[in-house]
Amino acid sequence: DGLSVNQANAIVLNNNFNAFKAEINPTFTSVSFDNNDYFTVKTKKITGVNLAVDYSISLNTDSTVIEYTNKEITIQYLNNIKGLRQNFIINKSIGPNTIRIVQDISFSGKASFDKHKGIIVQFNGSTYHYSDLIVWDKSGKKLPSNFELIDSQAGKFKIALVVDASNAAFPITIDPN
């Protein structure tokens, strides 16, 4: 597994166990495979969060955890034997009780969408998930959440990760596995 920074200040990582290469920054994740299949996630909007502000970047010592942080949010990427995982950590209350993270998803292969299971993409006999949305607050209490399909076209979904944060103790972690 390797890690580097490209000219666009995105971090490029290789996950040799799962045979993929990923390019990530705070609002964009692109995963590509040796056979030209791909899965891309673009975060377009998070309720109450300014995505255009500067982020500090931190890596743990073995380069398996990358965090982009500003005063409102930490966007965390975990790269391990299970694959690449993304977490959104909302550091403080951002106004409304419902948090929506709007994302554009594009992919090669066949995909299905389910309100509770998320997106499942299949290509060349392999299955990849952007699913199992789990959200918890500072005290460890699970918060109600679901995926919402906004639009669907061939090879593309526009979705929202929707969280009821009305009784949450901040920070909260939004974890689509």
ABEGO torsion letter per residue (X at the ends): XBBBBBAAGBBBBBBAAAGBBBBBBAABBBBBBAAGBBBBBBBABBBGBBAABBBBBBBBAAGABBBBBBAABBBBBBBBAAEBBBBBBBABBAGBABBBBBBBBBBBEBBBBBAAAEBBBBBGGBBBBBBGBBBBBAAGBBBBBBBBBABBBBGBBBBBBBBBAAABBOBBBBBBX
